[in-house]
Amino acid sequence: MTGSRVTRIGRPVMPRRSHDGFTLIELMIVMAIITILAGIGLSLYANSVRRANEANLNQNLVEMRKAIDAYYADKNKWPADLQTLVSEKYLRFIPKDPFTNSVETWQTVYGEPDPSNPSSSGGISDVKSGAEGTALDGTRYADW
């Protein structure tokens, strides 16, 4: 056994390593990997929150449009405003727009009175979001 020392018992003694901790390069590599993984995680989280808000917005619009259509089917006229749907018990409450976090930002589309029905009057025939911005599929929230 050339190059290594032998103890009294006869076992060879291995040479000691020059350091017992981590080098600066090793620590920087680990920090870079952690930073990359954290960035990916935050991006995925932000997209999942946005997808959830979009699904909530879509559901709110579907429910309000169903209530408007049911009101028209029952009364042969459009509701005057969204609060009419609540007071007439077609909706329990006006839902919040998940992007503006307000019930005041809904954009209402007014329908013309039906010419074949002389007793009908104009009112809200559709509702859209008042949120600025674009959805993940590329459409504007205001066009939903």
Buried (B, 14 or more C-beta within 10 A) or exposed (E): EEEEEEEEEEEEEEEEEEEEEEEEEEEEEEEEEEEEEEEEEEEEEEEEEBEEBBEBBBEBBEBBBEBBBBBBEEBEBBBEEBEBBBEBEBBEEBBBBBBBEEEEBBEBEEBEBBEEEEEBBEBBBBBBBBBEEEBEEEEEBEEB
